[in-house]
Amino acid sequence: MSEPPAASPAPQLRDLLSSLPSYQPGRPAGQRPVGAGRGSYKLSSNENPFPPLPGVLAATSRALDELNRYPDMASSRLVAALAERLQVPADHLALGTGSVAVLAQVLAVACDPGDEVVFAWRSFEAYPILTRLAGARALAVPLAAGGRHDLSAMAAAVSARTRVVLVCTPNNPTGPAVHAEELAAFLDRVPTRVVVVLDEAYTEFVRDPGAADALAVYRNHPNVVVLRTFSKAYGLAGLRIGYAVADAPVAEALRKAALPFGVSITAQAAAVASLGEQTALDARVEALVDERTRVVSAVRAQGHDVPDAQGNFWWLSLGTRTAEFAAACESAGVSVRPFGQEGVRVTIGEHEANERVVQVAASFAPVR
Ligand SMILES: *Cc1c(COP(=O)(O)O)cnc(C)c1O
């Protein structure tokens, strides 16, 4: 290859990249917090502390026998299993490499440059990044008291340019789930040409009796897309698999926008095997929910104001003391997820890890 001329311009990338925040992952597995002497824990990425469900590793290893083949692009076995489980038609399902990827597919099929995407803020940090990468404008609507979605303000933010509204329930990172009546009132106000995404990454952990049932909502609303994932309750975050449930035309568009052969043979096999382990799944989820109840009560009893926690995590507003709290947890051998000068999100993980964070919280004055 010949030397490029000295003045050759750098490859031209989109201007928006310079202002695009990078997704901040929790501490990578294997990197230990500084206070790791007594064993270290990662409570920064809402991962499941349990290993894969019984039989899942074996099924996944068997799938490796076909490693020289492309995966089944239609993921037929998994789609059939999901359709049966959720009682939805198979053509209402679209898979992706994690529900984050499925969300990118939603934005890709719904947004033209300059269109608007409305979401609550603070919410899942992938929302503004994916929105802007899709060429759309992000309209962030501040959360209401208690870390809840302000659905009435979100409906008011919908304009002629709005193509998608993202509703995160329960909300990552604050915790509360959207309620059935408020969602119904919201959907009555939003034009049916607007796609409404109900991101239910944590649905298995929800115990709020008033929480909306997204699958029931989708059945009456052809503009609603339900996003689910195997990353959280099912503990398959490392394999990257999630899906959407939506009316046939939307689901078909999502399948068109999927990366060809993105969902691996191992992910498909693991997901199918996991769906067959409902009893074991329920037991694990119940254990995490019990632990969540215990931890949140303990931290509230210290005087802290913890919002309703419906996922496998809880939120603590700490304002300017956010970094200090995260550092204190780090010294105790636990990484948590700080967000600027707002607060920390703490995953419900191993009992010992949860306990250490409860102890750190005891030494911090409540922020109101
Ligand atoms: C974790 C999470 C997801 C799912 O991510 P995957 O790509 O499926 O691993 C989606 N939405 C929210 C709000 C999440 O917290």
The ligand as a Gaussian input file, in Angstrom:
#p B3LYP/6-31G(d) Opt

LIG

0 1
 C      -30.648000      -4.233000      31.221000
 C      -31.677000      -3.461000      30.482000
 C      -32.087000      -3.840000      29.217000
 C      -31.637000      -5.114000      28.586000
 O      -30.453000      -5.149000      28.073000
 P      -29.997000      -6.382000      27.175000
 O      -29.544000      -5.711000      25.932000
 O      -31.183000      -7.254000      26.917000
 O      -28.939000      -7.053000      27.949000
 C      -33.061000      -3.123000      28.569000
 N      -33.625000      -2.075000      29.157000
 C      -33.290000      -1.689000      30.380000
 C      -33.991000      -0.550000      31.008000
 C      -32.293000      -2.364000      31.081000
 O      -31.938000      -1.956000      32.293000

